[in-house]
Amino acid sequence: MTKSNLIVWDEARFEVGIEDIDNQHRKLVGYVNNLSLAVNSHLEESHLSALFMELYNYIKLHFKTEEIYFCTLNSDDCLLHELQHKHFIEELDRIIALNEFKKNAREVLFSLTDWLVHHIQVEDKKFITQNQHQSLI
């Protein structure tokens, strides 16, 4: 991790083998790193809030992309994946409603980053791997 990057992109750790989703994961990492740099630079609250909202909006777009694609693979497993997304968006909505990002930007950023990294590395990869394996059977 460099001073400006909270997450270092690593294809082996983050790519799931679906070009559109992998490109969006790269963009998510970029948004997180931009927000991290802004937090570490102690930028104005308005700038931090704007970057946080950009990340929030891109996460929602990305989740929709994943859900559309993943549901073509396996609609039963897709429902669980959608529920994970829904709970994460609800947590972001709560953070926004309570202005938690302004109060605890660094802690919120680390928490959200942990969730996103885990979700990509474990849940997204597991979904793709399981459904690729089932299609071979």
N, C-alpha and C positions, 0 to 999 in steps of 0.2 A: 504494500500500500504506500503510495506516495503521499506527500502532504495534501495534494489536491484531489486524490482519488480515494474514496472510501471503498470502492469495489474495483478490482483490477479484472478486466475482461479476460476470460480464459475459455476458449472454445470447448475444451474437454469438460469443463465444469458447467457451462451455461447453455450450450447448443443442444437442441433436441432433434435436429435433423430435418426440421420443417422450415424452409427458407424465410417465409413471411414472419413466422413466430420468432425465429432466431434473430432476425433483423429488429423486431420489436423489443426483444430482450436486450439487444445492444443499446437501443435507444433508452430503455428504462435505466440501464446502468449509467448511461450518459446523464440522464435527468438527476439520478441520485448523486452522482459525482458533482454535478453543477451545484446542486443544493448544498452538498457537504462543503464545497469550496466557499459558498456564500456564507454559510453558518460560521465556518472557521475564520472568515474575513470580517466577521461582525458587521455585515451589511445592515442597512436599515430594515426595520420590520416590514415595511411595505414591499421591499424587494424580495425578502425572504418569503413573504406570503404569496407573492406572485409566482415565484419559483415552485413553491409547494403546490399551488393550484395547477400549475402546468403539469407537475408530476401526477397529481390526483386525476386530472382529466385524461392524461395519457394512459394511466393504469386502467381506467374504465374502458377506453378504446381497446387496449390490448386484451383485457378480459373478454370483451365481446368477440374479438377475433378468435381467441382460443376456444371459446365456447362453441362458436359456429363450426370451427374445424373439428374439434374433439367430438362433438355430437355426431359427426359423420362417421366416426370410428366406432363408437359404442355409446348409445344413448343412456344406458343404465349407469355406467361409470361417469358419464358426463354430468349427471345430476349432482353427484357428490362434488365434482370439481366446481360446478356452478355455485354450490352452497359455500365452498371455501372462499370463492371470489366474493360472494354476497356478504359474508361475515367480515372480510377484510374491508370492503367498501363501507360497511356500517361502522367499522372502527375509524376509518378516515373521516366519515361524516361526523362522528362523535368528537374527534379531535378538532375538526373545523368549528363545530357548534360551540365548543367550550374554549376556543382559542388556545388550545394546548400547545400548538406549534409555536406560537409567539412566546409562551411562558417557558417552555422546555424544549426548544428547538433541537438541541443536540441529542437529548434522550429519545425524543420522538423519532428523529431521523435514524438513530441506531436501531430502534425497535422495528420500524418499518422496513429498514434494510435487511435485518435478520429475517423477517417474515418473507420478503420478496426472494431473497437468496435461497432460503429453504424451499420455498414454493417452486422455484424454477428447478433447482438441483434435485429435489426429491419428488414432488407431486407431478410436475409437468413431465419430467423424464420417466417416472413410473407409469404415467398414463400412456405415453407414447410406446414405451417398451412393452407393456402388457398387451396393448392392442396390436402391435406389430407381431408379437409372438402368437396371439390368438388367430391372426389372419393367416399364419403359416400352418396352423393345425388343420 
